[in-house]
Amino acid sequence: MLEITGLCVDYGTTRAVVGLDLRVDAGEAVALLGPNGAGKTSTLHAVSGLVPVTRGTVLFDGADITGHSPSEIARRGLVHVPEGRRVFPSLSVDENLRMGRIAAAGRKGWTEADVYDLLPALVPLRDRAGYALSGGEQQMVAIGRALVSAPRMLLLDEPSLGLAPVVVQAVYGALARIAADVPVLVVEQNTVAALKLCHRGFVLSAGRLALSGTADELGDRDSLLASFLGKR
Ligand code: ATP
């Protein structure tokens, strides 16, 4: 479904991603792991058209989307939930969710009611402004808005970042239900949460692929992973 081949991303003279090959098949949840600065976010940004691709190709559903604009890529249904959530601060939860319809481009997606079913913690907050939400609530709204935009695949950047363990559980519980419906590629430093959700994982170190395998294989290579990631 998503096939990244030989991806290189540069910022001036800094090479952030070096020849990465990665694929996500239909029906799969895949984790992209690694320490700070490993190139995970740069990979997602390159896939979504948010930073230029220096070299390599990105295919989505067989179509070459390398270098396409972020809006064009989102219109194809490859939907990015960025780190830091980017909830509209002055819009209510309900309005934030409805904004997802703009990117749906006529595809049938989740309704706002479906999102409230999946994330009942948002029900009492539907009229609350984005700026007044906690980090976990913002993360749920960002995921909900992505669902309303009728994703054919979701790219998630550190959905657990800065959240209390109990909130991480709630967010990952929702992601497990979403992943039954939509393939996901999730960038995480929380390896435990990500490998519980995902079938396979890729570990980046200094922009290069350091390890890949099934979630079980990566979970078993604890000491090696710990050297990249630290234990959580
Ligand atoms: P984090 O978890 O901290 O976000 P990451 O694995 O997502 O880390 P990236 O953010 O992709 O890593 O960063 C990869 C490398 O590219 C780092 O060396 C980083 O300093 C550099 N980098 C990232 N964004 C920029 C930028 N806009 N300009 C210059 N260098 C950048």
Residues whose N, C-alpha, C, O or C-beta is under 5 A from the ligand:
A	BS01	ATP	Y11 T14 A16 P35 N36 G37 A38 G39 K40 T41 S42 T43
